[in-house]
Amino acid sequence: MVSDRRVSDINLLNSFVKDFVDVLETIQIKYIIVSGFVAISHGRSRGTEDIDIIIEKISEKKFESMHIELIKSGFECLQGNTTKDLFNDYLKENTSIRYVKKGSFVPEMELKMAKDELDENQLNERVKLPLTGLPFWFSSIETNIAFKEELLKSPKDLEDSRHLRIIYENKLNEGQIKEIKRLIRKYRLIIK
C-alpha cells in the first residue's frame, strides 16, 4: 500500500513557504511561487506534497550562498549538498532540486531556475495576491490558469484552474491568458 504524502494543513504549508522565501529574500533572489500552492492559498481544499518555486537566473556563487543559508535555516536538499553538482547537474540543466525541512519528507520545495523568456516574464510580472493574505510573490493568476489549462492539464490542475476562475470571475484578463498559452506552445510545447 502506498502512503499518501500530501500535506493539507495550510498553516504548515504557509510556515514552510515563509521559512524558505525568507532565505531567498535575505540573499536577494527574485522568486515566484507557481502552480498548486496558488490555488491552495486561495482556499482550494486539496493536499500537496510540493510547492513549486521559480527563481531568477543566478550565479553558482549566489546559489552556494543561498544553499548554505537554507541549510542554516533547517532545510536539507534531497539531491545532496555539493553545491557545484547541484548547480551544474540540476539547475543549469533546467532540472529542479528539492528541499525539505530536516527530519521531514514533506512538504518539499521544488526549486527551478528561470529557463526561458516565459519564466523571465513571470518573474518580471510577479505579484502579491491580497486574497491569499500571504506576503509571498506569486506568478499572476492569468499565468497560473494558462499553465494549468494549456500545459499541465491533469484533473487536479484543471480543478485548480476552475477554482481560480471562480475566485477571480470578472477580474481576469482573457487576452493575457490567451497570449500566455501561445507562449507556452512556443516555448514548452514547440507548437508554432
C-alpha positions in Angstrom: 0.0 0.0 0.0 1.4 3.4 -1.0 1.0 6.1 1.7 -0.4 9.5 0.8 2.4 12.0 1.1 0.2 15.1 0.5 0.0 17.8 3.2 -3.3 19.6 3.6 -2.5 21.6 6.7 -2.5 25.2 5.3 -0.7 26.6 8.4 2.1 24.1 8.0 2.4 24.9 4.2 2.4 28.6 4.9 5.1 28.3 7.6 7.2 26.1 5.3 7.0 28.6 2.4 7.7 31.6 4.7 10.8 30.0 6.1 12.1 29.2 2.6 11.3 32.6 1.0 12.8 34.4 4.0 16.1 33.0 2.9 15.6 34.0 -0.7 14.7 37.5 0.3 17.7 37.7 2.7 20.0 36.7 -0.2 18.1 39.0 -2.5 16.9 36.4 -5.0 13.8 37.1 -7.0 11.3 34.3 -6.9 7.7 33.4 -7.8 5.5 30.7 -6.4 3.6 28.9 -9.1 1.1 26.0 -9.6 -0.9 24.2 -6.9 0.0 26.3 -3.9 -1.5 29.3 -5.7 -4.9 27.6 -5.7 -4.5 26.2 -2.2 -3.6 29.6 -0.9 -6.9 30.8 -2.4 -8.9 28.3 -0.3 -8.9 25.3 -2.6 -9.2 22.3 -0.4 -6.6 19.8 -1.5 -3.3 18.4 -0.3 0.1 18.7 -2.0 3.5 17.2 -1.4 5.4 20.0 -3.0 5.5 23.8 -3.5 6.8 24.9 -6.9 9.1 28.0 -7.0 11.0 29.6 -9.8 14.0 31.8 -9.1 15.8 34.2 -11.3 18.9 33.0 -13.1 21.8 33.3 -10.6 25.5 32.5 -10.5 26.9 29.4 -8.9 28.4 31.6 -6.2 25.0 33.1 -5.3 23.4 29.6 -5.4 26.1 28.5 -2.9 25.2 31.4 -0.6 21.5 30.5 -0.9 22.1 26.8 -0.3 24.3 27.5 2.8 21.6 29.8 4.3 18.9 27.2 3.6 20.9 24.6 5.5 21.5 27.0 8.4 17.7 27.6 8.4 16.9 24.0 8.9 16.4 22.8 5.3 18.2 19.9 3.5 18.4 19.2 -0.2 17.2 15.7 -1.2 19.8 15.6 -4.1 22.8 16.2 -1.8 24.9 19.0 -0.5 27.6 19.5 -3.1 26.7 23.0 -4.4 28.8 22.7 -7.6 27.0 19.4 -8.6 23.5 20.8 -7.6 24.1 23.9 -9.7 25.7 22.3 -12.7 23.9 19.0 -12.9 20.4 20.2 -11.9 19.7 23.9 -12.1 21.8 24.7 -15.2 20.2 21.7 -16.9 16.7 23.0 -16.2 16.1 20.3 -13.6 14.6 21.1 -10.3 16.1 20.5 -6.9 14.1 19.7 -3.8 14.4 21.0 -0.3 12.7 19.7 2.8 12.9 20.6 6.5 15.5 18.4 8.2 13.9 15.2 9.5 10.8 15.6 7.3 9.9 14.2 3.9 7.0 16.6 3.1 6.3 19.2 2.1 9.1 19.6 -0.5 10.1 22.9 -2.1 10.7 22.2 -5.8 13.1 24.9 -6.9 13.8 25.7 -10.5 15.8 28.4 -12.1 14.2 30.5 -14.9 14.9 28.8 -18.2 13.4 30.9 -20.9 11.5 34.1 -21.8 8.3 32.7 -20.4 9.9 32.3 -16.9 11.6 35.7 -17.2 8.2 37.3 -18.0 6.6 35.6 -15.0 9.3 36.9 -12.7 9.0 40.4 -14.1 5.3 40.4 -13.7 5.2 38.8 -10.3 2.5 39.9 -7.9 1.5 39.6 -4.3 -2.1 38.3 -4.2 -4.1 40.1 -1.5 -6.9 37.5 -1.4 -4.4 35.0 -0.1 -3.4 37.1 2.9 0.2 36.0 2.3 3.3 38.2 1.8 4.8 36.0 -0.9 5.5 36.7 -4.6 3.3 34.7 -7.0 3.1 34.4 -10.7 -0.1 36.1 -12.0 -3.4 34.4 -11.8 -3.7 34.5 -15.6 -0.3 32.8 -15.9 -1.3 30.0 -13.4 -4.6 29.4 -15.3 -2.8 29.4 -18.7 -0.2 26.8 -17.5 -2.8 24.6 -15.9 -5.1 24.6 -18.9 -2.5 24.6 -21.7 0.4 22.6 -20.4 -0.3 20.6 -17.3 -3.9 19.5 -18.0 -4.2 16.9 -15.2 -7.6 16.6 -13.5 -6.1 18.3 -10.4 -4.7 21.1 -12.5 -7.9 21.7 -14.3 -9.8 21.8 -11.0 -7.2 24.3 -9.7 -7.9 26.5 -12.8 -11.6 26.3 -12.3 -11.2 27.3 -8.7 -9.1 30.3 -9.7 -11.5 31.3 -12.4 -14.4 31.3 -9.9 -12.4 33.4 -7.3 -11.3 35.9 -9.9 -14.5 35.9 -12.0 -14.9 39.2 -13.9 -11.3 40.2 -13.0 -9.3 38.0 -15.4 -7.6 39.3 -18.5 -8.6 36.6 -21.0 -6.4 38.2 -23.7 -3.4 37.8 -21.4 -4.4 34.1 -20.7 -4.6 33.6 -24.5 -1.2 35.2 -25.0 0.5 33.2 -22.3 -1.0 30.0 -23.8 0.6 31.0 -27.1 4.0 31.4 -25.4 3.6 28.1 -23.7 3.0 26.4 -27.1 6.1 28.3 -28.4 8.5 27.6 -25.5 7.2 24.5 -23.9 5.2 22.5 -26.4 7.2 23.7 -29.5 4.0 24.4 -31.5 4.1 27.5 -33.6 
